[in-house]
């Protein structure tokens, strides 16, 4: 069974709520998920090497910027080899800005540059998740588990 890490950064609690919904859904599929909040828990970029699968969540600051809490994490990825890691990204966004969810796209590009297989669409939720968004989180988690099974074969 693949080891899954779910790590996220949340300012207002929206991305944290998305992470919790995804974690619950994945747990229902029998996978153990190790969840960390980047700006609160003791987690470094090198910890990613201990996992086969990575769920990464971030909010987007302003018009597409990565949050200041993630700047060091982003820079620390420079020398990482994440080849073979299955990665999916999610986060809260604000449709008021033209670059909707830009931080998610920035990190997706970074993970790909480091060799990870970004296997899913990016789950973007406009601000606070509503009931429809919770269903989207559940579907995202199901799709992630399905992709893990494909990679495991």
N, C-alpha and C positions, 0 to 999 in steps of 0.2 A: 504494500500500500504506500503510495507516494506521500512524502512529508510536505505539508502545505503551510506556508506562512501567509498571513494576512496582515499587512502593515498599512497604516494610514496616518494622515495628518488632518486634523480638523480644528477649525477656529470657533465656529458657531455651534457645532454639534451635528450639522447636517451630514457631513461625510462619515462621522462616527456612527450615525444612525444607519446609513447605507451599509457600512462595514458590518454592523450587528445583524442586519437582515441577511446579508450574504453569508455570514458565519453560521447563522441558524439554519439556513437552507442547505449549506454544504454538510453540516453535521447530520442532517436528516438522511444524507446519502452515505453515512457511515465513515466519512473521512474525519480524521482529527486535524483540527486547525489551530495553529499557534498564532494568536492575535497580539499585535503590538501597536501602540500609538507612538509614532516617531518622536513627537515633541514631549512625550511624558515618560515613556518606558526606556529601559536600558537596551537599545538596539543600535547596531551599526550596519553599514553596508556589507561588511564581510560576513555577517550572520546569514546573509542570503545564500551563501555557498552550502549551507547545511540542509537546504530544502530543494526538492525537485520542482515544486510549483510555487508561484508567487502571485498573490493578489495584492495589488498596490492601489491605494486610494489617496487622492489629494483634492483639496479645493483649489480653485483658481483665484488668484489675487488680481484685482483690477482688470485690465484688459488683456488677460492671457498670461500673466506672470506666475511663476512658481512661488509658493509661499516662502517667506524668509526662513521659516523653520526647516525648510527642505533644501536650502541652498548648499549647505555643507554636504548633505547626503548626496545631492546631485553631483557635486564636484568630486566626492569620494568614489563615485562610480567610474571615474576616468580609467583606472587600472584594473577594473574587474573583468573577469572572463565568465560570462553567464551563459555560455554555449550549452544548449540542451535544456535550459530552464524553461518551463511553461509559465507564461506570464499573461495576466489579464489586468486591465486598469479600469478604475471607476472613480467617481467623485461628484461633488456638488459644484454647480456652475451657476452663473447668473446671466440670464438671457438679455439683460439690459446692455451687456457689452457685446461688441461685434465679434470679438475673438472668444466665442463660447467654449469654455472648458480648455483653454489653451495650455494650462499646466499639465493636463492629462496627455495632450498630444506631445508636449515637450518631453515628458517622461517616457512615453511610448517610443519615441525616436531614440532616446538614450538607451533604453533596454535593448532595442534592436541593434544599435551600434555595438553594444557589449555582447552580442551573440544570442540573446534570448529569443525564444520563439513566441511572438505575441500572437496568441491563437484566437483571440476573440475581438469582437467589436468593442468599443469603449463605452462603458455604461456612464452616461452623463445625466444627472438629475438636476432639474432647475430648482435651486434653493432647497427648501425643506421637502423631504419625500412625502408624497400623498399615497393613498391606497393603491393607485395605479402604479406608482413608482415602486412600492413594495412588491407588487407582482412582477415588475421588471427586474428587481433585485433577485427574486426567486428564480426567474427564467435565466438570468445571467449566471447564477450559481449552478443551475442544472446544466447549462451549456458548458460551463467550465469543467464540471465533473465528467461530462461526456467527452470533452477534448482530452482530459487526463487519461481516460480509458483508451482513447485512440493512440495517444503517445506511448502508453504502456505496452501496447501490442507489438 
